[in-house]
Amino acid sequence: MLTLFIQLDNTRGMRNAKYSFFGFQVKDVTEATGFTAMTVYRHIKGQRKICPGCAIKYHDALGIPLEQIRPDIWRPTNESSAS
């Protein structure tokens, strides 16, 4: 399951919510990937599924393992089989 983090700043209300993508601030993600802030927000909120091409772009730009972004497509490479 994809886990994204949303940190809310309760002192200023929902409008000023602070979003992060795997620990990266949205501004840093947009600069590194070239995605718009709206695209990143939609990925964080689950309004838009992260396509394989976007997952690869996140991986290349930010170093996030593909199996963390889309575990339904990429499985961890070090899975050990039960003996």
Secondary structure, DSSP 8 states (H G I E B T S, - for coil): ----EEE--TTT-GGG-EEEETTEEHHHHHHHH---HHHHHHHHHTSS---HHHHHHHHHHH---HHHH-TTTS--TT-----
